Amino acid sequence: MAPLLDAQAWAFVVVDGAAPDEAFAIIREDEGTTAILPDPAGDFARITLMVHSALDGVGLTAAVAGALAERGIACNVVAGFHHDHLFVPWARGEEAVRALAALSTDAAAGEGSSA
């Protein structure tokens, strides 16, 4: 998976009108528009899985979420065409990367999804 931790902190914010140009992602829902913005005081760390992930792939999100859930780490996934991006609590970013690296190592060794 080659998880890569971004040095930038991120925040999920509800925006009125047009989302700022620096938004990483924009999610439009009936209740309002959410933007994921760089924010030095943000609560989230972004981890990019550097492996190319197919949008129709089965199981990657479940395996990643499961490995993090086993450690009590919340995870919000945003999938792009080329990569999955995980937003985890800022204070647990490095721990999450270690968990994902262990998951990747276990999977490569054929040990299933235990991390």
Secondary structure, 3 states (H helix, E strand, C coil): CCEEEEEEEEEEEEECCCCCCCCCEEEEECCEEEEEEECCCCCEEEEEECCCCCCCCCCHHHHHHHHHHCCCCCCEEEECCCCEEEEEEHHHHHHHHHHHHHHHHHHHCCCCCCC
